[in-house]
Protein backbone atom coordinates (compact mmCIF):
# COMPACT_ATOMS: atom_id res chain seq x y z
CA UNK A 1 0.00 0.00 0.00
CA UNK A 2 2.12 2.96 -1.21
CA UNK A 3 1.61 6.18 0.70
CA UNK A 4 0.10 9.38 -0.69
CA UNK A 5 2.06 11.22 2.03
CA UNK A 6 5.43 12.64 1.04
CA UNK A 7 8.01 10.49 2.83
CA UNK A 8 11.52 11.46 3.88
CA UNK A 9 14.21 9.97 1.67
CA UNK A 10 15.98 6.78 2.65
CA UNK A 11 19.32 7.60 4.21
CA UNK A 12 20.71 4.32 5.47
CA UNK A 13 24.22 2.99 5.78
CA UNK A 14 24.86 -0.63 4.73
CA UNK A 15 24.25 -2.95 7.65
CA UNK A 16 27.04 -5.49 7.99
CA UNK A 17 26.83 -8.92 9.61
CA UNK A 18 28.95 -7.58 12.47
CA UNK A 19 26.53 -4.69 13.09
CA UNK A 20 23.57 -7.07 13.14
CA UNK A 21 25.32 -9.40 15.54
CA UNK A 22 26.33 -6.61 17.93
CA UNK A 23 22.80 -5.15 18.00
CA UNK A 24 21.09 -8.50 18.62
CA UNK A 25 23.62 -9.79 21.13
CA UNK A 26 23.32 -6.58 23.16
CA UNK A 27 19.59 -7.14 23.55
CA UNK A 28 20.03 -10.83 24.31
CA UNK A 29 22.36 -9.90 27.18
CA UNK A 30 19.71 -7.48 28.49
CA UNK A 31 17.08 -10.22 28.53
CA UNK A 32 19.03 -12.67 30.71
CA UNK A 33 21.21 -12.43 33.80
CA UNK A 34 25.02 -12.71 33.72
CA UNK A 35 25.49 -13.70 30.08
CA UNK A 36 29.20 -14.09 29.21
CA UNK A 37 30.37 -11.64 26.53
CA UNK A 38 32.54 -13.35 23.91
CA UNK A 39 30.56 -16.45 23.06
CA UNK A 40 29.00 -15.93 19.67
CA UNK A 41 30.00 -15.38 16.06
CA UNK A 42 29.10 -16.46 12.58
CA UNK A 43 30.13 -19.79 11.13
CA UNK A 44 33.92 -19.81 10.76
CA UNK A 45 34.53 -17.46 13.68
CA UNK A 46 35.74 -20.27 15.95
CA UNK A 47 33.48 -19.03 18.73
CA UNK A 48 31.71 -21.53 21.00
CA UNK A 49 28.38 -20.55 19.39
CA UNK A 50 28.36 -20.11 15.63
CA UNK A 51 25.32 -18.89 13.71
CA UNK A 52 24.82 -19.46 9.99
CA UNK A 53 24.98 -16.27 7.91
CA UNK A 54 22.25 -16.77 5.31
CA UNK A 55 21.17 -13.19 4.61
CA UNK A 56 22.80 -13.38 1.15
CA UNK A 57 23.22 -9.64 0.67
CA UNK A 58 19.68 -8.74 1.77
CA UNK A 59 20.92 -6.06 4.19
CA UNK A 60 23.02 -4.41 1.52
CA UNK A 61 19.84 -3.59 -0.42
CA UNK A 62 16.63 -1.70 0.29
CA UNK A 63 13.90 -4.30 -0.03
CA UNK A 64 11.47 -4.09 2.91
CA UNK A 65 10.62 -7.79 2.86
CA UNK A 66 12.79 -10.92 2.76
CA UNK A 67 11.80 -14.25 1.30
CA UNK A 68 8.99 -16.11 3.05
CA UNK A 69 10.08 -17.69 6.32
CA UNK A 70 10.67 -21.34 6.95
CA UNK A 71 8.61 -22.76 9.81
CA UNK A 72 10.17 -24.82 12.57
CA UNK A 73 8.86 -26.12 15.86
CA UNK A 74 10.54 -24.70 18.92
CA UNK A 75 9.33 -24.82 22.52
CA UNK A 76 5.94 -26.08 21.42
CA UNK A 77 5.38 -23.29 18.86
CA UNK A 78 5.47 -23.31 15.09
CA UNK A 79 7.67 -20.29 14.47
CA UNK A 80 8.61 -18.37 11.33
CA UNK A 81 12.37 -18.36 10.75
CA UNK A 82 13.44 -15.77 8.22
CA UNK A 83 16.79 -16.30 6.44
CA UNK A 84 16.55 -20.06 6.90
CA UNK A 85 17.03 -22.27 3.85
CA UNK A 86 18.42 -25.33 5.57
CA UNK A 87 15.22 -27.28 6.00
CA UNK A 88 17.00 -30.60 6.08
CA UNK A 89 19.18 -29.66 9.07
CA UNK A 90 18.13 -29.52 12.69
CA UNK A 91 18.03 -26.07 14.23
CA UNK A 92 20.95 -26.77 16.55
CA UNK A 93 24.00 -28.94 15.84
CA UNK A 94 25.64 -29.71 19.18
CA UNK A 95 29.15 -30.89 19.92
CA UNK A 96 31.00 -30.86 23.24
CA UNK A 97 31.55 -27.17 24.16
CA UNK A 98 30.28 -26.00 20.75
CA UNK A 99 26.93 -25.31 19.04
CA UNK A 100 26.11 -24.35 15.46
CA UNK A 101 22.76 -22.64 14.85
CA UNK A 102 21.70 -23.65 11.34
CA UNK A 103 19.16 -20.86 10.81
CA UNK A 104 20.30 -17.24 10.62
CA UNK A 105 18.47 -16.15 13.75
CA UNK A 106 20.77 -13.14 14.13
CA UNK A 107 19.62 -11.67 10.82
CA UNK A 108 16.01 -12.65 11.53
CA UNK A 109 16.07 -11.05 14.98
CA UNK A 110 17.71 -7.92 13.62
CA UNK A 111 15.18 -7.64 10.81
CA UNK A 112 12.23 -7.70 13.19
CA UNK A 113 13.67 -5.81 16.16
CA UNK A 114 15.20 -2.98 14.14
CA UNK A 115 11.97 -2.29 12.25
CA UNK A 116 13.68 -2.81 8.89
CA UNK A 117 10.34 -3.39 7.12
CA UNK A 118 9.02 -0.03 8.31
CA UNK A 119 12.09 1.93 7.34
CA UNK A 120 12.31 0.64 3.78
CA UNK A 121 8.60 0.30 3.04
CA UNK A 122 6.69 3.24 1.56
CA UNK A 123 3.40 1.98 3.03
CA UNK A 124 1.75 4.52 5.34
CA UNK A 125 -1.85 5.00 6.46
CA UNK A 126 -3.76 8.29 6.43
CA UNK A 127 -2.07 9.28 9.70
CA UNK A 128 1.38 8.69 8.25
CA UNK A 129 1.90 5.46 10.21
CA UNK A 130 3.34 2.20 8.96
CA UNK A 131 0.18 0.05 8.89
CA UNK A 132 -0.31 -3.36 10.38
CA UNK A 133 -1.79 -4.45 7.03
CA UNK A 134 1.64 -3.98 5.38
CA UNK A 135 3.59 -5.89 8.03
CA UNK A 136 5.10 -9.36 8.00
CA UNK A 137 3.33 -9.87 11.32
CA UNK A 138 0.02 -9.59 9.47
CA UNK A 139 1.14 -11.47 6.37
CA UNK A 140 2.38 -14.50 8.31
CA UNK A 141 0.04 -14.24 11.30
CA UNK A 142 2.38 -13.81 14.25
CA UNK A 143 1.58 -10.36 15.67
CA UNK A 144 0.66 -11.80 19.09
CA UNK A 145 3.79 -13.96 19.27
CA UNK A 146 7.11 -12.39 20.40
CA UNK A 147 9.13 -14.21 17.78
CA UNK A 148 12.43 -12.49 18.65
CA UNK A 149 12.10 -13.76 22.22
CA UNK A 150 11.74 -17.29 20.82
CA UNK A 151 14.88 -16.75 18.72
CA UNK A 152 16.57 -15.68 21.96
CA UNK A 153 15.33 -18.88 23.60
CA UNK A 154 17.21 -20.79 20.90
CA UNK A 155 20.34 -18.79 21.75
CA UNK A 156 19.73 -19.39 25.45
CA UNK A 157 19.76 -23.15 24.83
CA UNK A 158 23.03 -22.78 22.94
CA UNK A 159 24.62 -20.67 25.69
CA UNK A 160 23.57 -23.16 28.36
CA UNK A 161 25.08 -26.01 26.33
CA UNK A 162 28.49 -24.39 25.90
CA UNK A 163 28.73 -22.96 29.43
CA UNK A 164 27.11 -25.80 31.32
CA UNK A 165 25.20 -23.23 33.37
CA UNK A 166 21.51 -22.28 33.26
CA UNK A 167 20.65 -18.77 32.13
CA UNK A 168 18.22 -16.90 34.32
CA UNK A 169 15.44 -14.84 32.75
CA UNK A 170 15.29 -11.27 33.98
CA UNK A 171 13.17 -10.67 37.10
CA UNK A 172 11.53 -7.34 37.84
CA UNK A 173 11.57 -5.44 41.10
CA UNK A 174 13.88 -8.20 42.37
CA UNK A 175 11.40 -11.09 42.14
CA UNK A 176 8.42 -10.53 39.79
CA UNK A 177 8.23 -12.77 36.70
CA UNK A 178 7.20 -9.89 34.44
CA UNK A 179 6.33 -6.19 34.59
CA UNK A 180 3.45 -3.96 33.52
CA UNK A 181 3.54 -0.31 32.48
CA UNK A 182 0.13 1.35 32.90
CA UNK A 183 -0.34 4.45 30.78
CA UNK A 184 -3.02 6.95 29.79
CA UNK A 185 -2.92 9.35 26.84
CA UNK A 186 -4.77 12.49 27.92
CA UNK A 187 -6.36 13.67 24.68
CA UNK A 188 -9.72 14.86 26.00
CA UNK A 189 -10.92 16.40 29.24
CA UNK A 190 -13.88 18.45 28.00
CA UNK A 191 -15.85 16.41 25.47
CA UNK A 192 -17.87 13.69 27.24
CA UNK A 193 -21.10 15.58 26.56
CA UNK A 194 -20.63 15.95 22.80
CA UNK A 195 -21.57 12.48 21.52
CA UNK A 196 -24.80 12.13 23.56
CA UNK A 197 -25.79 15.73 22.78
CA UNK A 198 -25.20 15.20 19.08
CA UNK A 199 -27.21 11.98 19.15
CA UNK A 200 -30.08 13.69 20.93
CA UNK A 201 -30.10 16.53 18.42
CA UNK A 202 -29.96 14.13 15.49
CA UNK A 203 -32.94 12.22 16.90
CA UNK A 204 -34.88 15.45 17.46
CA UNK A 205 -34.91 14.99 21.23
CA UNK A 206 -34.47 18.62 22.15
CA UNK A 207 -35.18 18.08 25.83
CA UNK A 208 -32.37 15.53 26.14
CA UNK A 209 -30.11 17.79 24.11
CA UNK A 210 -30.88 20.66 26.49
CA UNK A 211 -30.08 18.54 29.53
CA UNK A 212 -26.72 17.58 28.05
CA UNK A 213 -25.92 21.20 27.32
CA UNK A 214 -26.99 22.28 30.81
CA UNK A 215 -24.82 19.55 32.35
CA UNK A 216 -21.91 20.76 30.25
CA UNK A 217 -22.36 24.31 31.60
CA UNK A 218 -22.94 23.45 35.24
CA UNK A 219 -21.09 20.21 36.07
CA UNK A 220 -17.56 18.84 35.66
CA UNK A 221 -17.07 16.88 32.46
CA UNK A 222 -17.12 13.10 32.91
CA UNK A 223 -13.76 12.91 31.17
CA UNK A 224 -12.14 15.48 33.46
CA UNK A 225 -11.19 12.60 35.71
CA UNK A 226 -7.43 12.46 36.21
CA UNK A 227 -7.73 11.93 39.95
CA UNK A 228 -10.30 9.16 39.45
CA UNK A 229 -8.00 7.40 36.98
CA UNK A 230 -5.00 7.67 39.30
CA UNK A 231 -7.04 6.29 42.22
CA UNK A 232 -8.37 3.39 40.12
CA UNK A 233 -4.83 2.38 39.16
CA UNK A 234 -3.48 2.87 42.69
CA UNK A 235 -5.97 0.28 43.98
CA UNK A 236 -3.69 -2.35 42.41
CA UNK A 237 -0.50 -0.95 43.87
CA UNK A 238 0.39 0.69 40.56
CA UNK A 239 1.12 4.24 39.48
CA UNK A 240 -0.37 5.87 36.40
CA UNK A 241 1.68 7.56 33.73
CA UNK A 242 -0.24 10.41 32.08
CA UNK A 243 0.96 11.51 28.65
CA UNK A 244 -0.10 15.16 28.47
CA UNK A 245 -0.86 16.80 25.11
CA UNK A 246 0.25 20.46 25.24
CA UNK A 247 -1.27 21.57 21.91
CA UNK A 248 -4.98 22.31 21.51
CA UNK A 249 -4.90 23.57 17.92
CA UNK A 250 -5.46 20.92 15.22
CA UNK A 251 -2.47 19.63 13.32
CA UNK A 252 -1.60 21.02 9.90
CA UNK A 253 -3.53 18.12 8.33
CA UNK A 254 -6.64 18.87 10.40
CA UNK A 255 -6.16 16.03 12.89
CA UNK A 256 -7.36 17.11 16.34
CA UNK A 257 -5.00 17.55 19.23
CA UNK A 258 -6.13 18.20 22.83
CA UNK A 259 -9.57 19.53 23.68
CA UNK A 260 -8.03 21.36 26.68
CA UNK A 261 -5.24 23.81 27.41
CA UNK A 262 -2.53 23.66 30.03
CA UNK A 263 -4.02 26.24 32.36
CA UNK A 264 -2.43 27.14 35.71
CA UNK A 265 -5.22 25.17 37.42
CA UNK A 266 -4.46 22.04 35.37
CA UNK A 267 -0.73 22.41 36.02
CA UNK A 268 -1.48 22.61 39.73
CA UNK A 269 -3.53 19.41 39.56
CA UNK A 270 -0.75 17.64 37.70
CA UNK A 271 1.78 18.79 40.29
CA UNK A 272 -0.40 17.40 43.09
CA UNK A 273 -0.86 14.10 41.23
CA UNK A 274 2.86 13.90 40.73
CA UNK A 275 3.38 14.25 44.49
CA UNK A 276 1.07 11.25 44.88
CA UNK A 277 3.24 9.09 42.61
CA UNK A 278 1.70 9.73 39.18
CA UNK A 279 4.25 10.16 36.40
CA UNK A 280 3.89 12.74 33.64
CA UNK A 281 5.06 12.16 30.07
CA UNK A 282 4.84 14.25 26.92
CA UNK A 283 2.20 13.31 24.36
CA UNK A 284 3.81 14.86 21.31
CA UNK A 285 1.19 16.59 19.17
CA UNK A 286 0.54 16.12 15.46
CA UNK A 287 3.71 17.09 13.62
CA UNK A 288 6.21 16.63 16.44
CA UNK A 289 7.31 13.19 15.20
CA UNK A 290 8.84 14.91 12.16
CA UNK A 291 9.73 18.39 13.47
CA UNK A 292 12.46 18.81 16.08
CA UNK A 293 11.65 22.48 16.60
CA UNK A 294 8.01 21.75 17.33
CA UNK A 295 8.93 18.90 19.64
CA UNK A 296 11.38 21.16 21.44
CA UNK A 297 8.72 23.81 22.03
CA UNK A 298 6.40 21.23 23.57
CA UNK A 299 9.20 19.94 25.77
CA UNK A 300 9.67 23.47 27.08
CA UNK A 301 5.91 23.87 27.59
CA UNK A 302 5.68 20.78 29.76
CA UNK A 303 8.93 21.22 31.71
CA UNK A 304 9.88 20.15 34.29
CA UNK A 305 7.17 17.53 34.48
CA UNK A 306 7.88 15.08 31.67
CA UNK A 307 9.82 11.84 32.00
CA UNK A 308 8.94 9.97 28.79
CA UNK A 309 7.33 10.36 25.39
CA UNK A 310 4.50 8.95 23.32
CA UNK A 311 3.39 10.58 20.08
CA UNK A 312 -0.27 11.45 19.55
CA UNK A 313 -2.10 8.98 17.25
CA UNK A 314 1.01 6.78 17.61
CA UNK A 315 2.60 8.75 14.80
CA UNK A 316 6.15 7.60 14.15
CA UNK A 317 8.08 8.07 10.95
CA UNK A 318 10.84 5.43 11.03
CA UNK A 319 13.10 7.42 8.71
CA UNK A 320 13.21 10.50 10.96
CA UNK A 321 11.57 10.03 14.37
CA UNK A 322 14.21 7.90 16.17
CA UNK A 323 17.01 10.32 15.30
CA UNK A 324 14.78 13.28 16.19
CA UNK A 325 13.94 11.88 19.64
CA UNK A 326 17.61 11.19 20.27
CA UNK A 327 18.65 14.65 19.10
CA UNK A 328 16.17 16.26 21.48
CA UNK A 329 18.18 14.78 24.35
CA UNK A 330 15.13 14.97 26.60
CA UNK A 331 13.82 11.44 26.94
CA UNK A 332 15.09 8.29 28.61
CA UNK A 333 12.30 6.37 26.93
CA UNK A 334 9.58 6.45 24.29
CA UNK A 335 6.45 4.28 24.28
CA UNK A 336 4.89 4.79 20.84
CA UNK A 337 5.68 1.58 18.98
CA UNK A 338 2.55 -0.52 18.82
CA UNK A 339 0.10 -1.17 16.01
CA UNK A 340 -3.10 0.87 16.33
CA UNK A 341 -5.02 -1.83 14.45
CA UNK A 342 -4.03 -4.86 16.53
CA UNK A 343 -2.70 -5.73 19.97
CA UNK A 344 0.61 -7.55 20.11
CA UNK A 345 4.23 -7.02 19.22
CA UNK A 346 5.06 -4.52 16.48
CA UNK A 347 8.75 -5.43 16.65
CA UNK A 348 8.03 -9.05 17.64
CA UNK A 349 9.62 -8.50 21.04
CA UNK A 350 8.13 -8.27 24.53
CA UNK A 351 10.95 -6.41 26.28
CA UNK A 352 12.09 -2.79 25.95
CA UNK A 353 14.78 -2.26 23.34
CA UNK A 354 16.97 0.40 21.80
CA UNK A 355 15.65 1.53 18.39
CA UNK A 356 18.07 1.19 15.50
CA UNK A 357 19.24 4.34 13.73
CA UNK A 358 19.64 3.36 10.08
CA UNK A 359 21.44 6.60 9.25
CA UNK A 360 24.30 5.81 11.63
CA UNK A 361 24.10 2.02 11.81
CA UNK A 362 23.97 2.11 15.62
CA UNK A 363 21.42 1.76 18.38
CA UNK A 364 19.72 4.90 19.67
CA UNK A 365 20.46 6.01 23.22
CA UNK A 366 16.85 6.11 24.40
CA UNK A 367 14.85 3.02 25.32
CA UNK A 368 11.66 2.00 23.53
CA UNK A 369 9.04 0.52 25.87
CA UNK A 370 6.77 -0.95 23.19
CA UNK A 371 3.00 -0.57 23.41
CA UNK A 372 1.08 -3.86 23.44
CA UNK A 373 -2.59 -3.03 23.86
CA UNK A 374 -4.69 0.12 23.50
CA UNK A 375 -8.35 0.39 24.46
CA UNK A 376 -9.41 1.85 21.09
CA UNK A 377 -7.83 -1.09 19.24
CA UNK A 378 -10.19 -3.50 20.93
CA UNK A 379 -13.48 -1.93 19.90
CA UNK A 380 -12.98 0.80 17.28
CA UNK A 381 -15.10 0.11 14.18
CA UNK A 382 -11.95 0.22 12.03
CA UNK A 383 -10.10 -2.24 14.25
CA UNK A 384 -11.05 -5.41 16.17
CA UNK A 385 -14.64 -4.76 17.29
CA UNK A 386 -14.45 -7.09 20.28
CA UNK A 387 -17.36 -7.54 22.65
CA UNK A 388 -16.72 -6.60 26.31
CA UNK A 389 -16.64 -10.20 27.49
CA UNK A 390 -14.12 -11.10 24.77
CA UNK A 391 -11.44 -8.61 25.75
CA UNK A 392 -9.54 -10.35 28.55
CA UNK A 393 -9.80 -13.86 27.02
CA UNK A 394 -8.44 -12.43 23.76
CA UNK A 395 -5.53 -10.67 25.47
CA UNK A 396 -4.63 -13.43 27.91
CA UNK A 397 -2.43 -15.46 25.48
CA UNK A 398 -0.41 -12.32 24.73
CA UNK A 399 0.08 -11.62 28.43
CA UNK A 400 1.12 -15.25 28.91
CA UNK A 401 3.84 -14.81 26.28
CA UNK A 402 5.10 -11.69 28.05
CA UNK A 403 5.18 -13.53 31.36
CA UNK A 404 6.95 -16.50 29.77
CA UNK A 405 9.88 -14.34 28.68
CA UNK A 406 10.00 -11.90 31.61
CA UNK A 407 8.81 -8.98 29.49
CA UNK A 408 6.92 -5.75 30.06
CA UNK A 409 3.20 -5.51 29.30
CA UNK A 410 2.42 -1.94 28.26
CA UNK A 411 -1.24 -0.99 28.54
CA UNK A 412 -2.79 2.23 27.19
CA UNK A 413 -6.22 3.06 28.63
CA UNK A 414 -7.30 6.61 27.77
CA UNK A 415 -8.84 8.63 30.59
CA UNK A 416 -12.09 9.04 28.62
CA UNK A 417 -12.49 5.25 28.73
CA UNK A 418 -12.83 5.50 32.52
CA UNK A 419 -16.20 7.15 31.96
CA UNK A 420 -18.79 4.90 33.68
CA UNK A 421 -20.97 5.31 30.59
CA UNK A 422 -18.44 3.25 28.61
CA UNK A 423 -19.63 -0.34 28.98
CA UNK A 424 -17.43 -1.82 26.25
CA UNK A 425 -13.85 -0.66 26.84
CA UNK A 426 -14.54 1.13 30.08
CA UNK A 427 -13.51 0.95 33.74
CA UNK A 428 -14.86 -2.56 34.17
CA UNK A 429 -12.78 -4.02 31.35
CA UNK A 430 -9.70 -2.15 32.59
CA UNK A 431 -10.25 -3.57 36.09
CA UNK A 432 -10.46 -7.10 34.67
CA UNK A 433 -7.06 -6.65 33.01
CA UNK A 434 -5.51 -5.19 36.16
CA UNK A 435 -6.86 -7.99 38.36
CA UNK A 436 -5.50 -10.59 35.96
CA UNK A 437 -2.04 -8.99 35.94
CA UNK A 438 -2.03 -8.63 39.71
CA UNK A 439 -3.02 -12.28 40.18
CA UNK A 440 -0.13 -13.33 37.94
CA UNK A 441 2.34 -11.59 40.25
CA UNK A 442 3.30 -8.77 37.92
CA UNK A 443 5.48 -5.86 39.05
CA UNK A 444 3.66 -2.63 38.22
CA UNK A 445 6.46 -0.24 37.25
CA UNK A 446 6.69 3.23 35.77
CA UNK A 447 8.75 4.01 32.70
CA UNK A 448 11.59 5.50 34.72
CA UNK A 449 11.69 2.42 36.95
CA UNK A 450 11.87 0.17 33.88
CA UNK A 451 14.74 2.22 32.47
CA UNK A 452 16.54 2.07 35.82
CA UNK A 453 16.26 -1.71 36.04
CA UNK A 454 17.42 -2.29 32.46
CA UNK A 455 20.21 0.27 32.37
CA UNK A 456 21.77 -0.12 35.82
C-alpha positions, 0 to 999 in steps of 0.5 A, a space after each residue: 500500500 504505497 503512501 500518498 504522504 510525502 516520505 523522507 528519503 531513505 538515508 541508510 548505511 549498509 548494515 554489515 553482519 557484524 553490526 547485526 550481531 552486535 545489536 542483537 547480542 546486546 539485547 540478548 544480554 539485556 534479557 538474561 542475567 550474567 550472560 558471558 560476553 565473547 561467546 558468539 559469532 558467525 560460522 567460521 569465527 571459531 566461537 563456541 556458538 556459531 550462527 549461519 549467515 544466510 542473509 545473502 546480501 539482503 541487508 546491503 539492499 533496500 527491499 522491505 521484505 525478505 523471502 517467506 520464512 521457513 517454519 520450525 517447531 521450537 518450545 511447542 510453537 510453530 515459528 517463522 524463521 526468516 533467512 533459513 534455507 536449511 530445512 533438512 538440518 536440525 536447528 541446533 547442531 551440538 558438539 561438546 563445548 560448541 553449538 552451530 545454529 543452522 538458521 540465521 536467527 541473528 539476521 532474523 532477529 535484527 530484521 524484526 527488532 530494528 523495524 527494517 520493514 518499516 524503514 524501507 517500506 513506503 506503506 503509510 496509512 492516512 495518519 502517516 503510520 506504517 500500517 499493520 496491514 503492510 507488516 510481515 506480522 500480518 502477512 504470516 500471522 504472528 503479531 501476538 507472538 514475540 518471535 524475537 524472544 523465541 529466537 533468543 530462547 534458541 540462543 539461550 539453549 546454545 549458551 547453556 550447552 556451551 557454558 554448562 550453566 543455566 541462564 536466568 530470565 530477567 526478574 523485575 523489582 527483584 522477584 516478579 516474573 514480568 512487569 506492567 507499564 500502565 499508561 493513559 494518553 490524555 487527549 480529551 478532558 472536556 468532550 464527554 457531553 458531545 456524543 450524547 448531545 449530538 445523538 439527541 439533536 440528530 434524533 430530534 430529542 431537544 429536551 435531552 439535548 438541552 439537559 446535556 448542554 446544561 450539564 456541560 455548563 454546570 457540572 464537571 465533564 465526565 472525562 475530566 477525571 485524572 484523579 479518578 484514573 489515578 485512584 483506580 490504578 493505585 488500587 492495584 499498587 500501581 502508578 499511572 503515567 499520564 501523557 499530556 498533550 500540550 497543543 490544543 490547535 489541530 495539526 496542519 492536516 486537520 487532525 485534532 489535538 487536545 480539547 483542553 489547554 494547560 491552564 495554571 489550574 491544570 498544572 497545579 492538579 498535575 503537580 499534586 498528582 505527581 506528588 502522589 506518585 503519578 508520572 507525567 510524560 509528553 504526548 507529542 502533538 501532530 507534527 512533532 514526530 517529524 519536526 524537532 523544533 516543534 517537539 522542542 517547544 512542547 518539551 519546554 511547555 511541559 517542563 519540568 514535568 515530563 519523564 517519557 514520550 509517546 506521540 499522539 495517534 502513535 505517529 512515528 516516521 521510522 526514517 526520521 523520528 528515532 534520530 529526532 527523539 535522540 537529538 532532542 536529548 530529553 527522553 530516557 524512553 519512548 512508548 509509541 511503537 505498537 500497532 493501532 489496528 491490533 494488539 501484540 508485538 510490532 517489533 516481535 519483542 516483549 521487552 524494551 529495546 533500543 531503536 536502531 538508527 539506520 542513518 548511523 548504523 547504531 542503536 539509539 540512546 533512548 529506550 523503547 518501551 513498546 505498546 502492546 494493547 490500547 483500548 481503542 484497538 479493541 473496539 474501534 469500528 476500524 479495528 477489532 470490534 471485540 465484545 466486552 466479554 471477549 477482551 480479557 480472554 483475547 488478550 490473555 495469550 499475549 500476556 502469557 507470552 510476556 510472562 513467559 519471557 520476563 517482558 513488560 506488558 504496556 497498557 494504554 487506557 485513555 482517561 475518557 475510557 474511565 467514563 462509567 458510561 463506557 460499557 465496552 472498553 470502560 472501567 470494568 474491562 480495565 479492572 479485569 485486566 488489572 486484576 488478571 495482571 495482579 493475580 499473575 504476580 506482575 510488578 507494576 512499574 513506571 517508565 523510569 523504573 523500567 529504564 533504571 532496572 534495564 540500564 543499571 
